[in-house]
Each structure stands twice: as C-alpha cells, then as structure tokens.
C-alpha cells in the first residue's frame, strides 16, 4: 500500500489526447522520462484499469518538476 498523492490541478500540468496505440508506460516515458511512472498518470486521471485507454480521452499529466520535488522524495 502506498500513501495517496496530491493530484489537485496545477498550473504546469500538461494534457495528452489519447490516440490508438497509446500506452501509459510509453506516455510516462515521453512526458516524465521514466516508463515505470505510469501509475502517476493513473492517479492523476482516476484510471483504475490502465489497459483501457480509449482514443479521444484527455489525460492530465503532472510536470516532471512537480513529480521530482513532491512525489518521489
């Protein structure tokens, strides 16, 4: 079990519109530099089934600065 993280909207959040073939691990690598941080995107978007991304879905992605300063400490 892990502690909950603060996922309230921030000024430096980015957004990604899901297309066919998108996977959370690939998006985490693209935006956060680490594929293993896919769970952050799930938490930020209340995704419970990470394999069920649908095209057109808009994902909110935290900035790497916020992640490294406040979440991965």
BADODO-764443 format. One line per 8 residues: number of its first residue (from 0); their letters; for each residue x, y, z of C-alpha. Coordinates in nm, 4 decimals, always signed. Example, Ala and Ser with C-alpha at 12.3 -4.5 7.8 and 13.67 -1.06 7.14 Angstrom:
# BADODO-764443
0	as	+1.2300/-0.4500/+0.7800  +1.3670/-0.1060/+0.7140
***
This chain:
# BADODO-764443
0	xxxxxxxx	+0.0000/+0.0000/+0.0000  +0.1258/+0.3481/-0.0801  +0.0329/+0.6873/+0.0527  -0.2092/+0.8999/-0.1535  -0.0537/+1.1836/-0.3507  -0.1847/+1.5344/-0.4103  -0.3355/+1.5316/-0.7583  -0.5061/+1.8694/-0.7472
8	xxxxxxxx	-0.4733/+2.0668/-1.0729  -0.1578/+2.2730/-1.1122  -0.0513/+2.5481/-1.3487  +0.2211/+2.3309/-1.5022  +0.0080/+2.0239/-1.5799  +0.0165/+1.9046/-1.9387  -0.2566/+1.7334/-2.1357  -0.2481/+1.4473/-2.3831
16	xxxxxxxx	-0.5288/+1.3315/-2.6089  -0.5166/+0.9517/-2.6346  -0.4783/+0.8010/-2.9821  -0.4749/+0.4395/-3.0993  -0.1684/+0.2589/-2.9692  -0.1061/+0.4870/-2.6705  +0.0020/+0.3075/-2.3541  +0.0554/+0.4573/-2.0114
24	xxxxxxxx	+0.4117/+0.3323/-1.9846  +0.5002/+0.4940/-2.3175  +0.3319/+0.8197/-2.2169  +0.5142/+0.8184/-1.8822  +0.8448/+0.7735/-2.0652  +0.7586/+1.0521/-2.3098  +0.6404/+1.3091/-2.0548  +0.8115/+1.2045/-1.7306
32	xxxxxxxx	+1.1281/+1.0362/-1.8578  +1.0545/+0.7049/-1.6827  +0.8170/+0.4353/-1.8090  +0.7833/+0.2976/-1.4558  +0.5974/+0.6162/-1.3511  +0.2842/+0.5099/-1.5447  +0.0975/+0.4843/-1.2135  +0.1238/+0.8623/-1.1675
40	xxxxxxxx	-0.0802/+0.9199/-1.4816  -0.3367/+0.6715/-1.3469  -0.3584/+0.8555/-1.0155  -0.3885/+1.1964/-1.1797  -0.6727/+1.0762/-1.4010  -0.8581/+0.8338/-1.1702  -0.7796/+0.5429/-1.4012  -0.8436/+0.2077/-1.2370
48	xxxxxxxx	-0.7887/-0.0157/-1.5412  -0.4706/+0.1117/-1.7107  -0.5128/-0.1082/-2.0190  -0.8457/+0.0509/-2.1083  -0.7405/+0.3808/-2.2637  -0.9860/+0.4969/-2.5270  -0.8981/+0.7225/-2.8212  -1.0049/+1.0804/-2.7584
56	xxxxxxxx	-0.9658/+1.0505/-2.3812  -0.7862/+1.3575/-2.2404  -0.5173/+1.2774/-1.9842  -0.3744/+1.5268/-1.7377  -0.0041/+1.4699/-1.6824  +0.1952/+1.6282/-1.3998  +0.5135/+1.8173/-1.4751  +0.8395/+1.6377/-1.4075
64	xxxxxxxx	+0.9406/+1.9225/-1.1744  +0.6363/+1.8597/-0.9557  +0.6898/+1.4853/-0.9643  +1.0564/+1.5014/-0.8676  +1.0120/+1.7670/-0.5977  +0.6974/+1.6417/-0.4254  +0.6164/+1.2833/-0.5108  +0.9383/+1.0884/-0.5492
72	x	+1.1129/+1.2282/-0.2419
***
